[in-house]
Amino acid sequence: MPSALFIVSERGYWGEECIEPLETLDEAGFDITVATPTGDPPVVDERSIDPENVGAETAAHVRSVDESDERLNDPIPLATASADGYDAVVYPGGHGTEWDVNQDSDAREILADAVAGPDGTALVVCHAVGILAFTRAEDGSFLVEGRDVTGFPNDWEAGIVDDHDRMPDGRKLPYWVEDEVRAAGANWDAELDADTSVTVDGDLVTARGPGSSLAAAETLLAELGIEPTA
């Protein structure tokens, strides 16, 4: 049975970006483990379960899974996890990742091992792509240097934060994902004219945002040689 490790934010994960890959891999027969930085249950971004923001159907479904899925409600601490033994490591996005997952040394080590090691593939979505700005390979270079990636673009961020980089909830955004990942040497293209954006570079799969969540999960399955369940 294939297996996947989901590394999910306690500071606000975006519902669709977690639940869509979770259910897609579930249906493909994966054994899934959820990890968070401290081992506390992940916290869903309220904006991603707001019917006025994402639609009533998506909001209700994400809220239901968030509340009922045993794996989301009983995660393991990141310090006890590793990339070993997993076919895939998945990093759902959400602004919350900027405050915990992207800054977590264990999360970065797991990502580097999954991408640079002989086994495993990593899927990194939306704001979680910011982790690439802080993850280094064994030789000290940035893991993302010279790699093709997509992720949450500046053009979209500008429509969310105010002139002082404050989020709608009042928190100040610590950095803009596109700026930091570009500075780390990535070949960045969020394909703003396309409906979805998923990029594959070796064992690294990146996705732009919520609307690319299903395509990202299906791309991950294709990279692993596994047919998605119809």
Phi, psi and omega in degrees: 000128177293157183224154180218145175251122176259125179252110195238144185286142171267357184252003177132087175269151179276121190311304184299326184288343174261310188291322180298307176297322180302311183287326179295316178289325174305309183295335178274003174090021180282145166270117189246133173244138177251135176233147173230164183307316182255349186095357173284155180301143177295157182244126181280140176294123183301330179293336181274358173235023176267114182305326180289341182263318186241357183096148185297319184294311180297316181300314182293320182292314180298316180299318181297314180293317180302321183278333190251340184288120184297326182291321177290329183272351180220064182283168174262155175289143181302327182297340180263000184256162173207168179285340183301133175090353179253137176285332182215146171240128186242131179244093175295155182268202188122143180305329182303333180299335182293337182264341181227291187302312184295336181264357188275125183295325178292320178298320180291320179296318179297317179298313180299319180294320181292322184277320186268340183282174183286339183236153172095156178222143180249136171246123182236127190241134165059236181293336177296339177301339176301338179299335181292340178283351184235002185256128182244150175281176183300329182276004178092350178283160176293135181303327186273353184303122179080000181267149175275127181218161168234173181171188184291119189274156177303323181301326179279321181299323182298336179274359183249311183274161177271190183293347178251020179063027178270136177287166176303333179273003176098345178290143176274126179296125185287335179193162175261127187304310184301316181300313185289320182289322174299317182296334178277001173102012181285153168269097190266129172209106180273004174048060188296341179272356182259151179294323178228159179217111176227130183236137179243127174222100184065231180269016178247120176245126178238151181225150190285314186186193186307316183293348179258005187297314180293314179301323179295314180296319179291325176295319177300315178299317180298320179295331179269359179074029182244131180282131175293150177282130182293000000 
